[in-house]
């Protein structure tokens, strides 16, 4: 359930940077563990897809991932990967990418009043921008098709087989918008026998209802199909006192279809299509303070006029009311189709071709002033933005047999990828101001868009030097082209403003283009200590293409392209299974340096503070992660994960005209808590008549987090935890079940002497 809070600060102390030593010590520990295990066991040859046929009856099921662009065991891939099973996500009511953040400690999600404002963060790094001229830092991939815009990631997780979260730069195989990580969504294939289901869920505290149904099975010889439909509604948990309506809710309608065709013994096709239409009414802000704390001085400024204009709403930590005369809404249409062709080639090779098209339409209406009417010194700002976006992509790759190619101890994946995107947007702002002689209105409207084209060649190979030692190396070459157009018109201003009204600028016509060559790569060493334990050490380079800051208030200085963002990462990991594979423990330590980090910062345009996309400088992300899964008995299982991520600004490039303090070196990156963890447990109790009772519980916790790169005390969220518990009664033989949920949120609120959420 979304919560509208964005408060609870405390000053953050700087600490000495000891993370290089921490990382070195952790790497030494991993190596020591591997060496200790090697004393008692002889290193054995382990094929990447080795099956656990000799595992104990209560062994954990093997997990298959496609993190290396081919299906192989999670325990054999030299990448830190979190895998979330689709059925587990459905049982936990985690049906959006944002909800995955509670289950994956290294993953965080930013949401706002518009889908354009959403983005994913991995290990503390992500993209915060609504500009169509910038791409995400964390790539979202659906059945092999990457999404080009961050806002597209608001789709519903409908009929998912599994979600893989690849942590750290993945540019070698997944491309330029994967410089921090990848969220790889694998949809469920049609069943070989007829299956039907109906899932009805209802949650209190906002009247949330979710209805999902589908059918799957064979259509004929070698042809299988599935169709899944979704309807979901949430009234919201915020009241608009202007008309008594409930907001902060949503209404979704969607469908997904897939057809798999085994053409012959060597080749097959998979055609998928999805459509999701949604309407959200998330407010632009629930006010918790009417004062502002300056950074770094700590000076407090009160806004009594704003507090009076809010009435009858009173700003507080527990405020769940707004008072606006314009309903903030977002109408979103997300759709796409992909065609995947696979063919077995001689000598065990496989050819894969994936053609993907996606369209995204988004219309947002926002009440920027958050008031019921304009007042003296508090102008009314009503915005309306329209997005029309399309992308077309094609990937062709070839993969050798795993472990050996033409009798040599090598294997590889190589391919070609190309993508073209087209974006058209319209953004209008209507402003009304109250003066001593009356109320005056003005408007501005911008028409802008971008076109991009990207082509890449990539490949990665592994040399199995011995049955235990493997050397891996890969590279990607990317060519990017990006251009933009921007035109803005405005009404004629009243004479009293002397031709200049803050926030609504004069006529502007701009255009520009840029191109760049990007180089990504990865090299590493993997050592199989035994069949159940392996370690790896890799170096990766990520690349994120050039960008333009294309937005409503764009000026001539924004026509200069931002430099590409690059990352260099060192990662050491250990993957292990114990107790006859009833316990799985995976560890990773990492250190990543980013150059020319692309981020938004505060600037001034005609007296109005706006956020501007800049090359903010250099940042680092260092830390350690652990994932544990255990099957205690046949019916009782537990899982836990924890991450320590120290993401900090190393060197900040202060922009000309900055409207906030640039003294942010050593401060945390936004949306990145230092500590985050999750634990879940499940117990099945057999009952009479073939029924079974399933008890489930999970708890997620994170330390305090700074939500703004400006480091304001008002944008710090205190530490909090969310506990869920469920009881399910099922009759597997008859295919029905019922589940009851309980959710509780606990916070550790860190109250300073003053805090604020003030008018924009």
NUGU-794957 format. One record per residue (C-alpha): y, x, z. Coordinates in steps of 0.2 Angstrom, whole numbers, padded with zeros to 4 digits, always signed. Example, Ala and Ser with C-alpha at 12.3 -4.5 7.8 and 13.67 -1.06 7.14 Angstrom:
BEGIN
-0022+0062+0039 -0005+0068+0036 
//
This chain:
BEGIN
+0000+0000+0000 +0017+0007-0005 +0029+0010+0009 +0048+0011+0006 +0052+0024+0019 +0060+0040+0014 +0067+0047+0031 +0062+0056+0047 +0069+0073+0046 +0070+0089+0056 +0078+0106+0052 +0065+0118+0044 +0064+0136+0051 +0061+0150+0040 +0046+0161+0043 +0042+0179+0038 +0033+0179+0021 +0015+0185+0026 +0005+0176+0013 +0001+0191+0002 -0008+0197+0018 -0016+0180+0021 -0023+0179+0003 -0030+0197+0004 -0038+0193+0020 -0046+0177+0014 -0052+0186-0002 -0060+0199+0009 -0068+0186+0019 -0076+0177+0004 -0083+0194-0002 -0090+0197+0015 -0098+0181+0015 -0106+0184-0002 -0112+0201+0003 -0120+0195+0019 -0129+0181+0010 -0135+0194-0003 -0144+0204+0011 -0156+0190+0015 -0158+0184-0003 -0161+0192-0020 -0149+0187-0033 -0157+0176-0045 -0153+0171-0063 -0145+0154-0063 -0143+0144-0079 -0126+0134-0079 -0135+0118-0080 -0150+0122-0068 -0157+0106-0061 -0160+0104-0042 -0178+0098-0045 -0185+0107-0030 -0171+0100-0019 -0176+0091-0002 -0177+0072-0003 -0160+0070+0006 -0152+0083-0005 -0134+0079-0011 -0134+0073-0030 -0129+0086-0042 -0111+0084-0049 -0108+0087-0067 -0090+0091-0073 -0081+0095-0090 -0069+0107-0082 -0074+0120-0095 -0074+0108-0110 -0092+0106-0108 -0104+0097-0096 -0110+0108-0083 -0113+0109-0064 -0098+0109-0052 -0106+0123-0043 -0107+0134-0058 -0089+0132-0064 -0077+0146-0059 -0063+0134-0056 -0057+0125-0040 -0062+0106-0044 -0061+0090-0033 -0072+0077-0040 -0070+0058-0036 -0084+0047-0041 -0078+0030-0049 -0089+0019-0038 -0082+0028-0022 -0064+0025-0029 -0068+0007-0032 -0075+0004-0014 -0060+0013-0006 -0047+0002-0017 -0040+0018-0025 -0036+0012-0042 -0021+0022-0047 -0017+0040-0049 -0005+0039-0035 -0019+0033-0023 -0029+0049-0027 -0017+0059-0017 -0024+0053-0001 -0042+0060-0006 -0037+0076-0013 -0026+0087-0002 -0020+0098-0015 -0014+0083-0026 +0003+0074-0022 +0011+0060-0031 +0030+0055-0033 +0035+0037-0036 +0051+0029-0039 +0059+0013-0044 +0054+0016-0062 +0038+0022-0070 +0049+0036-0078 +0052+0043-0061 +0033+0046-0057 +0025+0063-0058 +0010+0072-0051 +0010+0088-0041 -0004+0101-0039 -0003+0115-0026 +0016+0110-0023 +0021+0111-0041 +0026+0096-0053 +0039+0089-0064 +0054+0079-0058 +0063+0072-0073 +0066+0056-0083 +0071+0066-0098 +0060+0063-0114 +0063+0081-0118 +0052+0089-0104 +0033+0088-0102 +0023+0086-0086 +0017+0102-0076 +0001+0093-0072 -0009+0086-0087 -0017+0069-0086 -0032+0068-0098 -0041+0052-0102 -0058+0055-0111 -0051+0071-0119 -0034+0064-0124 -0019+0072-0114 -0004+0061-0109 +0012+0069-0115 +0024+0060-0103 +0023+0059-0084 +0027+0041-0084 +0011+0036-0093 +0001+0041-0078 +0004+0025-0070 -0010+0017-0079 -0024+0008-0069 -0041+0018-0066 -0051+0004-0075 -0070+0007-0077 -0070+0026-0072 -0085+0036-0071 -0077+0050-0061 -0060+0059-0059 -0059+0078-0059 -0044+0087-0052 -0043+0105-0058 -0032+0115-0047 -0021+0129-0053 -0016+0134-0071 -0028+0127-0084 -0018+0131-0100 -0032+0141-0108 -0043+0126-0112 -0031+0111-0108 -0015+0116-0115 +0004+0119-0112 +0006+0104-0099 -0007+0110-0088 +0002+0125-0080 -0001+0118-0062 -0017+0108-0065 -0026+0094-0073 -0032+0077-0068 -0046+0074-0080 -0052+0055-0081 -0069+0052-0088 -0073+0034-0092 -0089+0025-0089 -0101+0024-0104 -0109+0008-0109 -0126+0004-0101 -0142+0005-0110 -0147-0012-0102 -0137-0028-0100 -0125-0027-0085 -0112-0040-0079 -0101-0039-0064 -0087-0048-0055 -0076-0040-0042 -0064-0050-0032 -0053-0041-0019 -0040-0048-0007 -0029-0038+0005 -0017-0045+0018 +0001-0039+0022 +0008-0043+0005 -0005-0055-0002 -0013-0042-0013 -0027-0048-0025 -0037-0039-0038 -0049-0047-0050 -0060-0036-0061 -0075-0041-0072 -0085-0034-0086 -0100-0034-0097 -0110-0019-0103 -0126-0017-0113 -0134-0014-0130 -0128-0022-0146 -0141-0016-0158 -0152-0001-0162 -0142+0014-0156 -0126+0004-0152 -0120+0000-0134 -0103-0008-0129 -0094-0012-0114 -0079-0023-0110 -0069-0023-0094 -0054-0034-0089 -0042-0033-0074 -0029-0044-0066 -0020-0039-0050 -0005-0045-0040 +0004-0039-0025 +0019-0049-0018 +0027-0034-0009 +0032-0030+0008 +0051-0030+0006 +0063-0045+0007 +0079-0047-0003 +0090-0057+0009 +0101-0062-0007 +0088-0075-0012 +0074-0073+0000 +0062-0066-0013 +0048-0053-0009 +0049-0037-0019 +0041-0020-0019 +0026-0028-0028 +0017-0028-0045 +0008-0039-0057 -0005-0031-0069 -0016-0037-0083 -0027-0026-0093 -0043-0023-0103 -0053-0009-0109 -0067-0008-0122 -0079+0005-0127 -0092+0006-0141 -0105+0021-0142 -0115+0023-0158 -0130+0035-0159 -0128+0038-0178 -0144+0048-0179 -0153+0061-0168 -0139+0074-0171 -0123+0064-0171 -0114+0050-0161 -0098+0041-0160 -0088+0034-0146 -0073+0022-0149 -0062+0017-0134 -0047+0006-0132 -0037+0001-0117 -0022-0010-0114 -0012-0013-0098 +0003-0023-0096 +0012-0023-0079 +0028-0028-0070 +0034-0020-0054 +0049-0025-0043 +0051-0009-0033 +0069-0008-0026 +0080+0007-0029 +0080+0010-0011 +0077+0003+0007 +0092+0010+0017 +0087+0018+0033 +0103+0027+0037 +0122+0025+0033 +0127+0043+0037 +0124+0059+0028 +0119+0076+0035 +0126+0091+0024 +0114+0106+0020 +0115+0119+0027 +0130+0116+0039 +0122+0100+0047 +0139+0091+0046 +0138+0073+0048 +0148+0060+0037 +0148+0042+0041 +0150+0028+0028 +0156+0013+0038 +0161+0003+0023 +0144+0005+0016 +0136-0001+0032 +0147-0016+0032 +0144-0020+0014 +0125-0020+0017 +0126-0035+0029 +0116-0044+0035 +0104-0029+0032 +0105-0016+0046 +0099+0002+0041 +0085+0008+0052 +0068+0017+0052 +0059+0001+0051 +0070-0008+0039 +0061-0019+0026 +0075-0028+0019 +0088-0026+0005 +0103-0036-0001 +0105-0034-0020 +0112-0046-0033 +0102-0039-0047 +0083-0039-0047 +0076-0021-0050 +0061-0023-0061 +0050-0013-0073 +0041-0020-0087 +0028-0008-0093 +0015-0008-0108 +0003+0006-0109 -0010+0006-0122 -0021+0018-0132 -0036+0021-0143 -0047+0036-0146 -0062+0041-0157 -0074+0055-0152 -0087+0062-0163 -0101+0074-0158 -0114+0083-0169 -0127+0095-0164 -0126+0110-0176 -0139+0124-0179 -0144+0137-0166 -0139+0125-0152 -0120+0123-0156 -0111+0107-0154 -0096+0101-0164 -0083+0089-0155 -0069+0080-0163 -0057+0069-0153 -0043+0059-0161 -0031+0050-0149 -0016+0038-0151 -0006+0031-0136 +0009+0020-0135 +0020+0017-0120 +0034+0004-0119 +0045+0003-0103 +0060-0007-0099 +0068-0005-0082 +0082-0014-0074 +0090-0006-0058 +0103-0011-0046 +0110+0007-0043 +0123+0002-0029 +0110-0008-0018 +0123-0020-0013 +0126-0039-0016 +0143-0037-0024 +0156-0023-0028 +0168-0018-0014 +0183-0007-0012 +0177+0011-0014 +0159+0005-0018 +0158+0001-0037 +0144-0010-0043 +0132-0001-0055 +0119-0010-0065 +0107-0001-0077 +0095-0006-0090 +0084+0007-0099 +0071+0005-0113 +0058+0017-0118 +0048+0017-0135 +0036+0031-0135 +0021+0036-0146 +0009+0051-0147 -0005+0056-0159 -0017+0070-0155 -0032+0079-0163 -0044+0091-0156 -0058+0100-0164 -0069+0112-0155 -0086+0120-0156 -0097+0125-0141 -0111+0137-0141 -0127+0135-0131 -0124+0139-0112 -0131+0156-0107 -0136+0163-0124 -0130+0163-0142 -0140+0170-0156 -0151+0179-0144 -0136+0188-0135 -0131+0184-0117 -0114+0176-0122 -0108+0158-0124 -0091+0151-0129 -0080+0137-0132 -0066+0138-0146 -0055+0125-0155 -0039+0119-0163 -0027+0106-0155 -0012+0097-0162 -0001+0084-0155 +0015+0075-0161 +0026+0064-0151 +0041+0052-0155 +0052+0045-0142 +0067+0032-0143 +0077+0026-0129 +0092+0015-0125 +0101+0016-0108 +0116+0005-0103 +0126+0006-0087 +0138-0008-0082 +0151-0003-0069 +0162-0015-0059 +0176-0008-0048 +0187-0017-0035 +0205-0011-0034 +0221-0018-0025 +0225-0028-0041 +0208-0035-0046 +0190-0031-0051 +0188-0021-0067 +0172-0019-0078 +0167-0005-0090 +0151-0001-0098 +0142+0014-0107 +0127+0014-0118 +0117+0029-0125 +0104+0030-0139 +0094+0045-0138 +0076+0052-0142 +0065+0067-0146 +0052+0072-0158 +0040+0086-0154 +0025+0094-0163 +0013+0106-0155 -0001+0116-0162 -0013+0127-0153 -0029+0138-0155 -0039+0142-0140 -0056+0149-0135 -0065+0155-0120 -0081+0165-0119 -0093+0171-0105 -0103+0187-0106 -0118+0187-0094 -0119+0205-0090 -0134+0203-0079 -0143+0187-0072 -0131+0188-0058 -0114+0195-0065 -0104+0186-0078 -0087+0191-0086 -0076+0178-0093 -0061+0179-0104 -0051+0166-0114 -0034+0164-0123 -0023+0151-0130 -0009+0152-0143 +0003+0138-0144 +0017+0134-0156 +0030+0121-0150 +0044+0113-0160 +0056+0101-0151 +0072+0092-0157 +0083+0078-0150 +0097+0066-0154 +0109+0058-0142 +0124+0046-0145 +0134+0037-0132 +0147+0024-0134 +0158+0015-0121 +0170+0001-0118 +0189+0004-0119 +0194+0009-0101 +0208+0000-0093 +0225+0009-0093 +0225+0011-0074 +0210+0023-0075 +0219+0035-0088 +0204+0035-0099 +0192+0042-0087 +0180+0032-0076 +0167+0041-0066 +0149+0038-0071 +0154+0030-0088 +0159+0045-0100 +0167+0045-0117 +0159+0044-0134 +0147+0058-0137 +0136+0063-0152 +0124+0077-0149 +0108+0085-0157 +0098+0100-0156 +0081+0108-0159 +0071+0123-0152 +0054+0131-0155 +0044+0143-0145 +0027+0153-0145 +0017+0151-0129 +0002+0162-0124 -0010+0157-0110 -0026+0165-0105 -0039+0168-0091 -0050+0183-0087 -0062+0183-0072 -0078+0189-0064 -0092+0178-0057 -0106+0183-0046 -0121+0173-0042 -0127+0179-0025 -0142+0167-0026 -0146+0150-0034 -0136+0141-0021 -0121+0153-0018 -0109+0161-0030 -0091+0168-0030 -0078+0171-0043 -0061+0180-0045 -0050+0175-0059 -0032+0178-0066 -0024+0164-0076 -0008+0163-0086 +0000+0145-0088 +0013+0140-0100 +0025+0125-0101 +0035+0123-0117 +0054+0123-0119 +0064+0107-0114 +0080+0098-0116 +0089+0088-0103 +0091+0072-0113 +0099+0058-0102 +0112+0045-0101 +0126+0056-0095 +0122+0070-0107 +0136+0082-0111 +0138+0096-0124 +0132+0109-0111 +0115+0100-0111 +0112+0104-0129 +0106+0121-0124 +0087+0122-0123 +0078+0126-0106 +0067+0141-0107 +0048+0139-0106 +0040+0139-0089 +0026+0151-0086 +0014+0154-0072 +0003+0168-0066 -0011+0164-0054 -0025+0174-0045 -0039+0164-0037 -0054+0168-0028 -0068+0156-0024 -0084+0153-0016 -0096+0139-0020 -0112+0136-0010 -0125+0124-0005 -0135+0125+0012 -0149+0117+0021 -0160+0113+0006 -0144+0107-0003 -0139+0094+0010 -0123+0103+0013 -0110+0108+0000 -0096+0120+0005 -0083+0126-0008 -0068+0137-0004 -0054+0144-0014 -0039+0155-0010 -0024+0157-0023 -0008+0164-0026 +0003+0158-0041 +0020+0164-0047 +0031+0153-0058 +0045+0159-0069 +0059+0149-0076 +0054+0134-0065 +0060+0118-0073 +0068+0106-0060 +0082+0094-0057 +0097+0099-0046 +0113+0091-0041 +0128+0092-0053 +0145+0084-0055 +0150+0074-0071 +0168+0066-0070 +0167+0065-0052 +0150+0057-0050 +0135+0067-0044 +0120+0067-0056 +0104+0077-0056 +0103+0089-0070 +0087+0098-0077 +0089+0117-0076 +0078+0133-0076 +0079+0133-0057 +0072+0151-0055 +0056+0158-0048 +0044+0149-0036 +0028+0153-0028 +0013+0143-0022 +0000+0152-0011 -0014+0145+0000 -0032+0140+0004 -0043+0125+0001 -0060+0120+0007 -0071+0105+0002 -0086+0100+0012 -0099+0087+0008 -0115+0084+0019 -0129+0071+0019 -0135+0071+0037 -0148+0058+0034 -0154+0048+0019 -0141+0034+0024 -0127+0044+0033 -0115+0056+0023 -0099+0064+0027 -0086+0073+0017 -0070+0083+0022 -0057+0093+0013 -0042+0102+0018 -0028+0112+0010 -0015+0124+0016 -0001+0126+0002 +0014+0137+0005 +0025+0132-0010 +0042+0140-0009 +0058+0144-0019 +0059+0163-0021 +0075+0165-0031 +0086+0150-0036 +0098+0150-0051 +0113+0140-0045 +0120+0130-0059 +0139+0129-0064 +0146+0114-0055 +0132+0112-0042 +0136+0097-0031 +0124+0104-0017 +0121+0120-0008 +0112+0133-0018 +0106+0142-0002 +0088+0136-0004 +0079+0153-0006 +0064+0153+0005 +0064+0134+0007 +0049+0122+0002 +0047+0114-0015 +0048+0096-0015 +0033+0084-0012 +0022+0098-0005 +0017+0097+0013 +0011+0114+0020 -0005+0106+0027 -0015+0091+0021 -0033+0085+0024 -0045+0070+0022 -0061+0066+0029 -0073+0051+0025 -0090+0045+0032 -0102+0032+0026 -0118+0024+0034 -0130+0012+0026 -0141+0001+0037 -0155-0008+0029 -0157-0027+0034 -0170-0040+0032 -0173-0048+0015 -0168-0032+0005 -0149-0033+0011 -0140-0018+0018 -0125-0016+0028 -0113-0001+0024 -0100+0005+0036 -0087+0016+0029 -0071+0025+0036 -0059+0038+0030 -0044+0047+0037 -0030+0056+0028 -0016+0066+0036 -0002+0077+0030 +0011+0088+0039 +0030+0084+0036 +0036+0086+0018 +0053+0089+0010 +0056+0076-0004 +0072+0085-0012 +0075+0102-0019 +0092+0100-0011 +0084+0102+0006 +0094+0088+0014 +0088+0083+0032 +0088+0065+0026 +0074+0068+0014 +0061+0075+0026 +0046+0064+0029 +0038+0067+0046 +0019+0070+0048 +0008+0055+0046 -0010+0049+0045 -0018+0034+0037 -0035+0027+0043 -0046+0015+0034 -0062+0007+0039 -0073-0005+0029 -0089-0016+0032 -0099-0021+0017 -0114-0033+0016 -0124-0030+0000 -0139-0037-0009 -0143-0024-0022 -0158-0033-0029 -0147-0048-0033 -0132-0038-0038 -0119-0045-0025 -0109-0038-0011 -0094-0041+0000 -0083-0029+0008 -0070-0030+0022 -0056-0018+0025 -0044-0012+0038 -0030+0000+0036 -0019+0008+0049 -0004+0021+0047 +0001+0032+0061 +0017+0043+0060 +0023+0058+0070 +0042+0054+0068 +0053+0069+0070 +0070+0062+0074 +0086+0073+0072 +0102+0069+0080 +0107+0060+0064 +0100+0056+0047 +0105+0046+0032 +0101+0037+0016 +0118+0033+0008 +0124+0025-0008 +0121+0034-0024 
//
